[in-house]
Amino acid sequence: MTYDTLIRQALIIDGSNTPGYVADVGVHAGRIRTIGDLSTARAEQVIDAHGRVLAPGFIDVHTHDDTVVIRQPQMLPKLSQGVTTVIVGNCGISASPVSLRSDPPDPMNLLGKREQFCYPRFSDYRNAVQGADPAVNVAALIGHTALRSNHMDDLHRTATPYEIAAMRVQLQESLEAGALGLSTGLAYASAFNAETDEVLQLVEELTAYGAVYTTHLRSEFEPVLEAMDEAFLIGRHARVPVIISHLKCAGAGNWGRSPQLLAALQAAAENHPVGCDCYPYAASSSTLDLKQVTDAFRITITWSTPHPHMGGRDLQDIAGEWNVSLLEAARRLQPAGAVYYGMDEADVRRILAHPLSMVGSDGLPEDPFPHPRLWGAFPRVLGHFSRDVGLFPLHTAVHKMTGLSAARFGLAERGEIREGYWADLVLFDPLRVRDVADFTAPQRAAEGIDGVWVNGVLSYRDGQANGARAGRFLARSGDLRGGFTAL
Ligand SMILES: [Zn+2]
């Protein structure tokens, strides 16, 4: 047969957390057709990949790309890293199902302005993604805060039985239409007053689908262990898997506690499917939260509606210039976004290296001056943390962004290089791959990413997107409880 594409002599790191091997890969009709010796085979396009690594396309399990995949479907910040699938709808906020009566509440404003929330049903969102032809595949969670915003006049309280019933209907319809599961953002003021019981009732809808529960914990600061217990309780109640989003020890008073957190995660994993994602930086980013304003570590402003020219500047400098306290400066800047340099590097490394953790960028595509994780998270794990620091072997780095992720989120026939699987592939130079985006110049494409194929279509090559937009909407493809295996 004649293949569409033949990638010759790459070191194949297949996503299964095993060391690589050299072989040829033949791609046809969007799928990996043959792996082996194809020296006599013919193809429309032949790529000599000697000295390069061929990996499954990276799966960004933690994104806020909900509306950007439709408005800027070329998705360069992700494609340029080798990401071929994004999971949207994290931290309790999703673009659908949403019917706003006013401006989006914090932090739904991270996803865009009011007019961008135009998907009253999940099926509307699914159709819009399909119609937009994004350059990467898109799978979606349903946000708890999004559901609350549809049915509650005041988000600063727990929901009534009637409101919970209405949310359950929308969640069930969304799961039926292919949503992956439910996410919460219980730390945010817009969900913090939701009692555990409200979430317990909602997750009951997940049981029949074996869908996943993901959570931005109620606290990432001192009460983080209690917050993890709440998450595990919720998962056990519905008998569904739990993913803790961007697991971290936030705040100077919390530094050094990652061994405790990981021990709790490990203990929970012994009798229930649990895991976590994390991004490879010691700074976080979100909306500017007065509760997090402190002089214990640096805070920079990423955007501000009343003071747009303050993007990229230190809160300390702004407060000094205005001759006011940090808190008062923050109040004047709101609504705004911020980067908080509030983690300890040793904690970040321990969590990233743990076998239960996956890589997710948590990038914020709306920010005019974003945290560099938006453009750099994946190459930073491959280059900086695996190759340069030696935190784990390259095949483990790849597994944390491919095979593990696909299993945890039920993305069938993706996440590994296997015959018959979809040809989401990334070719990179293991000696050169590195993140270039940093906190002073955050919007820069990684180096060393030589080629990215999405559903078999070459979409990025040698530092340039070629305009191909071959991504698809990915519906939940099965019961996720089977995706978790013992360590
Ligand atoms: Zn979050």
Boltz pocket constraint, residues with backbone or C-beta under 6 A from the ligand:
constraints:
  - pocket:
      binder: B
      contacts: [[A, 90], [A, 91], [A, 185], [A, 216], [A, 245], [A, 246]]
      max_distance: 6.0
